[in-house]
Amino acid sequence: MSRKNNPDIIEMEGEVKKLLPGTMFDVELKHGDTKTMLLCSLAGKLKQHFIKLTVGDKVLLEISKYDMTKGRIIYRLKNKRSYETSSKSVPIKGGGVGKRKSN
C-alpha cells in the first residue's frame, strides 16, 4: 500500500525549532492558537540525498494517528520569501575572465 493512500498517516506542515543528535529534530506544529512540539526523524530519501535542515526550515511531516508524539520529515519546503526579496542580478563592472585590451 502506498503511504499517500494510507488512512493511518497524517501529513502536516511544521517548522524546525531545535536540532538534536542522530538526525532528530524538534518540530513545532501550529493549530490555530495552539502550538505542539513533536520529535521527528528524517525519512530515508532525505538521508540518502544528504538534504540538510537548519532551525527555522519549514518541513512536511508524516504522523501516525496511533503515536501523535513522533513524526517523520518527508520534505523540506522551499522558502518563497528568499526568492521574492532577492535583488535582481546586476552585472559587475570590469568583471569577467581575463583583462580587456584598451585601444
Backbone hydrogen bonds, N-H to C=O, Kabsch-Sander energy under -0.5 kcal/mol:
donor,donor_aa,acceptor,acceptor_aa,energy
6,N,3,R,-0.8
9,I,6,N,-1.2
10,I,63,I,-3.1
12,M,61,L,-1.7
14,G,59,V,-2.4
15,E,28,E,-1.9
16,V,57,D,-2.5
17,K,26,D,-3.1
18,K,26,D,-1.5
20,L,24,M,-2.7
24,M,20,L,-1.0
25,F,40,C,-2.7
26,D,18,K,-2.5
27,V,25,F,-0.6
27,V,38,L,-2.5
28,E,15,E,-2.9
29,L,36,T,-3.2
31,H,29,L,-0.5
31,H,34,T,-2.9
33,D,31,H,-0.7
34,T,31,H,-1.7
36,T,29,L,-2.6
38,L,27,V,-2.8
39,L,69,T,-1.9
40,C,25,F,-3.1
40,C,38,L,-0.6
41,S,71,G,-1.8
42,L,23,T,-1.1
43,A,73,I,-2.0
47,K,43,A,-1.7
48,Q,44,G,-2.7
49,H,45,K,-2.0
50,F,47,K,-1.2
51,I,46,L,-2.5
56,G,16,V,-2.7
57,D,54,T,-1.8
59,V,14,G,-2.5
60,L,75,Y,-2.9
61,L,12,M,-3.6
62,E,72,R,-2.4
63,I,10,I,-2.9
64,S,67,D,-0.5
64,S,70,K,-0.5
65,K,8,D,-2.3
70,K,67,D,-0.8
71,G,39,L,-2.0
72,R,62,E,-2.2
73,I,41,S,-3.2
74,I,60,L,-2.6
74,I,72,R,-0.6
75,Y,60,L,-1.2
77,L,58,K,-2.2
77,L,75,Y,-0.6
80,K,78,K,-0.9
82,S,79,N,-0.6
83,Y,79,N,-0.6
83,Y,80,K,-0.7
84,E,80,K,-1.7
85,T,81,R,-2.3
95,G,92,I,-1.5
102,S,100,R,-0.6
